[in-house]
Amino acid sequence: MTGTDEKVHLTREHCLDLLRQMVRIRRFEEKCAELYSGQKIRGFLHLYIGEEAVAAGTMQALKPDDAVVATYREHGHALARGLAMGPVMAEMYGKVNGASRGRGGSMHIFDRGKRFLGGNAIVGGGLPLAVGLALADKMQGRDRVTACFFGEGAVAEGEFHESLNLAALWKLPVLFLCENNLYAMGTALDRSESQTDIHLKAASYNLPSRQVDGMDVVAVEGAAREAAASVRRGAGPFFLEFRTYRFRAHSMFDAQLYREKEEVEQWKENDPIPRFADWAQQADLLHPADKEAIEASVQAELAEAVAFAEAGAWEPVEDLQKFVTMDEVPA
């Protein structure tokens, strides 16, 4: 591992938690792919397999009152934020016991209690929302950070530049988290951006910025803790670019003709889960039996989540117009 930041307190318990979070995300996503093939889950489905270290590491730096704005690839963010697996899976099914009452599906998971303020199906759409949330917190004098996840594809959108510019001008408490998986849908980064080091774009707006190995969960957590601490001190926004990779296609509809299989296999050699588990074991922070115990626990949790989703009801057609206006939304 390259992440040896002193801000990360690597106890055995912390290492177990990091590994557990990454395994939970990986197995959940794999099960979703299986259920999608069985037509239990429908619509669009964007899997997070390969990028687990980013969600697991960054969430360690956030407090319960902080806000999280995510992308349409947000199942991993939701689980790492603390949403129960059952309601997340039920939301994938479109059931009324889902996190968003089945109305959001894969791309719009929401939990007010966890301050998980939703995935966003619009590329870059979460950036101005995060700026607005942070502006409200600053105006109200609240000690909060808004963490905003987005992919490198959002960099081509105007709201990326507008959001970074305003956040820097107004010194807003935003933690910008770019998950650079090198392919915006099916377009390689160097085919769409003349400057492929995304963090340098943020630096041009006078934001402190860093590029981080997004396959190293300890490096991710260390950078996130440093950045979040800077934001909390009132220094304004901070930008982190995580170099990561999705092992699966952009979505379940993607034929994945834009990259070579050899490239995917090469990145899989840097899989964040075995990479961290092997390193932690060599450092005597984990034991050989730990991964088996975590796998068994996650499989039990996953089985309960699927059963919860299967047992859920479909929302009645007569309720279709409910919760359309804000005064109808339950507290």
C-alpha positions in Angstrom: 0.0 0.0 0.0 1.1 3.6 -0.7 -1.2 5.2 1.8 0.7 5.7 5.0 -0.8 9.1 5.9 -0.5 9.6 9.7 -4.0 10.9 9.8 -5.3 7.4 9.2 -5.2 5.4 12.5 -4.7 1.9 11.2 -5.9 -0.3 14.1 -7.0 -3.9 13.5 -10.6 -2.8 14.0 -10.3 0.0 11.4 -8.7 -2.4 8.9 -11.5 -4.9 9.4 -14.1 -2.1 8.8 -12.4 -0.9 5.6 -12.2 -4.4 4.2 -15.8 -5.1 5.2 -17.1 -2.0 3.5 -15.3 -2.8 0.3 -16.5 -6.4 0.3 -20.1 -5.4 1.0 -20.1 -3.1 -2.0 -18.5 -5.7 -4.3 -20.8 -8.5 -3.4 -23.9 -6.2 -3.5 -23.0 -5.1 -7.0 -22.3 -8.6 -8.2 -25.7 -9.7 -6.8 -27.3 -6.8 -8.6 -25.8 -7.9 -11.9 -27.2 -11.4 -11.3 -30.6 -10.1 -10.4 -30.6 -7.8 -13.4 -29.9 -10.8 -15.7 -32.9 -12.5 -14.0 -35.1 -9.4 -14.7 -35.6 -8.7 -11.0 -33.9 -5.4 -11.4 -34.9 -3.3 -14.5 -34.0 -0.1 -16.1 -30.5 1.3 -16.0 -27.8 -0.2 -13.8 -24.3 1.2 -13.4 -22.0 -1.0 -11.3 -19.3 0.2 -9.0 -17.1 -2.9 -9.2 -13.4 -1.9 -9.0 -14.0 1.5 -7.5 -14.9 0.4 -3.9 -11.8 2.0 -2.3 -13.0 5.5 -3.1 -16.4 5.2 -1.4 -15.0 3.2 1.6 -12.1 5.5 2.1 -13.8 8.9 1.7 -16.7 8.2 3.9 -14.3 7.7 6.8 -13.6 11.5 6.7 -17.2 12.6 6.9 -19.4 13.3 9.9 -23.1 12.3 10.3 -24.2 15.9 9.7 -22.2 16.3 6.5 -24.1 15.9 3.2 -23.3 13.5 0.4 -24.2 14.2 -3.2 -23.6 11.3 -5.5 -23.8 10.2 -9.1 -25.9 7.6 -11.0 -23.2 5.0 -10.0 -24.0 5.5 -6.3 -24.8 2.1 -4.7 -21.4 1.9 -3.2 -21.6 5.5 -1.9 -25.0 4.7 -0.3 -23.8 1.5 1.5 -20.5 3.1 2.7 -22.5 6.1 4.0 -24.4 3.7 6.2 -27.7 3.1 4.4 -29.0 -0.4 5.3 -28.6 -2.9 2.5 -32.2 -4.0 2.6 -33.8 -0.7 1.6 -31.1 -0.1 -1.0 -31.8 -3.5 -2.6 -35.5 -2.9 -2.4 -35.0 0.4 -4.2 -33.2 -1.5 -7.0 -36.3 -3.6 -7.3 -38.5 -0.5 -7.4 -40.4 -1.6 -4.2 -42.2 0.7 -1.9 -39.9 -0.4 1.0 -36.9 1.0 -0.9 -34.8 3.9 0.3 -36.7 6.2 -2.1 -40.0 4.3 -1.9 -39.2 2.6 -5.2 -39.5 5.9 -7.1 -35.8 6.4 -7.7 -34.4 3.1 -8.6 -30.7 2.5 -9.2 -29.8 6.1 -10.0 -31.8 8.0 -7.4 -31.1 6.5 -4.0 -31.9 9.0 -1.1 -31.9 8.9 2.6 -32.6 12.1 4.5 -31.6 10.7 7.9 -28.1 9.7 6.6 -27.8 13.0 4.8 -27.4 11.1 1.6 -29.0 13.5 -0.8 -29.4 11.4 -3.8 -27.7 10.0 -6.9 -28.1 12.1 -10.0 -28.8 10.8 -13.5 -27.5 14.0 -15.1 -23.8 14.0 -15.7 -22.4 16.8 -13.5 -25.9 17.6 -12.2 -24.8 17.1 -8.6 -22.1 19.8 -8.7 -24.4 22.9 -8.6 -26.6 21.2 -6.0 -23.5 20.6 -3.8 -22.6 24.3 -4.2 -26.1 25.3 -3.1 -26.0 23.1 -0.1 -22.7 24.4 1.0 -23.8 28.0 0.4 -26.8 27.4 2.7 -24.6 25.9 5.4 -22.2 28.9 5.2 -25.1 31.4 5.4 -26.6 29.6 8.3 -23.3 29.2 10.1 -23.5 25.4 10.2 -20.3 23.4 10.6 -20.9 21.0 7.8 -19.1 19.7 4.7 -20.8 18.8 1.5 -19.1 15.9 -0.3 -19.8 15.8 -4.0 -18.9 12.8 -6.1 -18.7 12.9 -9.9 -16.9 11.2 -12.7 -14.3 12.7 -15.0 -17.0 12.9 -17.7 -18.5 15.8 -15.7 -15.4 17.9 -16.4 -16.7 18.4 -20.0 -19.9 20.0 -18.6 -20.2 23.8 -18.0 -21.6 23.3 -14.5 -18.2 21.8 -13.5 -16.4 25.0 -14.2 -19.2 27.2 -12.9 -19.5 25.2 -9.6 -15.7 25.2 -8.9 -15.5 28.9 -9.7 -18.3 29.9 -7.4 -17.2 27.6 -4.6 -13.7 29.1 -4.7 -15.0 32.7 -4.9 -17.3 32.2 -2.0 -15.0 29.9 0.0 -17.7 27.3 0.4 -17.3 24.1 2.4 -17.4 21.7 -0.5 -15.3 18.6 -0.9 -15.1 17.9 -4.6 -14.4 14.2 -5.3 -13.7 13.2 -8.9 -13.8 9.5 -9.6 -11.6 9.4 -12.7 -12.2 5.9 -14.2 -10.6 7.0 -17.5 -13.8 6.4 -19.6 -16.7 8.9 -19.6 -19.3 6.3 -20.7 -17.4 5.0 -23.7 -15.0 7.8 -24.5 -11.3 7.6 -23.4 -10.2 10.6 -21.3 -7.4 11.6 -23.8 -10.0 11.7 -26.6 -12.1 14.3 -24.8 -9.8 16.3 -22.6 -6.6 18.1 -23.7 -5.5 18.2 -20.0 -6.0 14.7 -18.6 -4.7 15.5 -15.1 -8.1 16.6 -13.9 -6.9 18.0 -10.6 -4.9 20.7 -12.5 -8.2 22.0 -13.9 -9.3 22.5 -10.3 -6.0 24.2 -9.4 -6.7 26.8 -12.2 -9.6 28.0 -10.0 -7.3 28.4 -7.0 -8.6 25.3 -5.3 -6.2 23.1 -3.4 -6.2 19.9 -5.3 -4.5 16.4 -5.2 -4.4 13.4 -7.4 -4.8 10.2 -5.4 -4.4 6.5 -6.1 -8.1 5.5 -6.1 -7.3 1.8 -5.8 -5.6 2.2 -2.5 -8.2 2.6 0.3 -5.7 3.9 2.8 -4.4 6.6 0.5 -8.0 7.5 -0.3 -8.9 7.9 3.4 -5.7 9.8 4.2 -6.3 12.3 1.4 -10.0 12.6 2.3 -9.3 13.3 5.9 -6.7 16.0 5.0 -9.1 17.6 2.6 -12.1 17.5 4.9 -10.1 19.0 7.7 -9.0 21.9 5.5 -12.6 22.5 4.5 -13.8 22.4 8.1 -11.1 25.0 9.0 -12.9 27.5 6.7 -10.2 27.3 4.0 -12.8 26.9 1.3 -13.3 24.0 -1.1 -10.9 21.2 -1.7 -10.6 19.0 -4.8 -9.5 15.3 -5.0 -9.0 13.4 -8.2 -9.1 9.6 -7.6 -7.5 7.6 -10.3 -9.6 4.5 -10.4 -11.1 2.0 -12.8 -14.4 0.2 -13.3 -14.0 -3.5 -14.0 -17.4 -3.9 -15.5 -19.0 -2.0 -18.5 -20.4 1.5 -18.1 -23.8 0.0 -17.7 -25.5 -3.3 -18.2 -26.4 -2.1 -21.8 -22.8 -1.4 -22.7 -21.1 -3.7 -25.2 -17.8 -2.3 -24.0 -16.2 -2.0 -27.5 -14.0 1.0 -26.6 -11.3 -0.7 -24.5 -9.2 -3.8 -24.8 -9.8 -6.8 -22.5 -6.0 -6.8 -21.8 -6.4 -3.4 -20.2 -9.2 -4.5 -18.0 -7.2 -7.5 -16.8 -4.2 -5.4 -16.1 -6.2 -3.1 -13.9 -7.7 -6.1 -12.1 -4.2 -7.0 -10.9 -4.6 -3.8 -8.8 -7.9 -4.8 -7.4 -8.4 -2.7 -4.2 -9.8 -5.5 -2.1 -7.1 -8.2 -2.3 -4.5 -5.4 -2.5 -5.6 -4.0 0.9 -6.2 -7.4 2.4 -2.8 -8.7 1.5 -1.1 -5.6 2.7 -2.9 -5.5 6.0 -2.2 -9.2 6.6 1.5 -8.6 5.9 1.4 -5.7 8.4 -0.2 -8.1 11.0 -3.3 -5.9 11.1 -5.5 -8.7 9.6 -5.5 -12.5 10.1 -5.9 -15.1 7.3 -9.3 -16.1 8.6 -10.7 -12.5 8.6 -11.6 -12.3 5.0 -13.5 -15.6 5.2 -15.4 -14.4 8.2 -16.3 -11.1 6.4 -17.4 -12.9 3.3 -19.7 -15.1 5.3 -21.2 -12.2 7.2 -21.7 -10.2 4.0 -23.4 -13.2 2.3 -25.8 -13.4 5.2 -26.5 -9.7 5.0 -27.0 -9.9 1.3 -29.4 -12.8 1.6 -31.5 -10.8 4.1 -31.5 -7.8 1.8 -32.7 -9.8 -1.2 -35.4 -11.4 0.9 -36.4 -7.9 2.2 -36.7 -6.7 -1.4 -38.6 -9.7 -2.6 -41.1 -9.4 0.3 -41.7 -5.7 -0.5 -44.9 -4.4 -2.1 -45.3 -2.5 -5.3 -46.6 1.0 -4.7 -50.4 1.2 -5.5 -51.2 2.9 -8.8 -53.6 5.2 -7.0 -50.6 6.6 -5.0 -48.8 7.7 -8.2 -49.5 11.4 -7.6 -48.4 11.4 -4.0 -45.2 13.1 -2.9 -45.1 15.2 -6.0 -45.0 18.5 -4.1 -42.8 19.3 -1.1 -45.7 19.6 1.3 -46.6 16.0 0.7 -43.1 14.6 1.4 -42.9 12.7 4.7 -40.5 14.1 7.3 
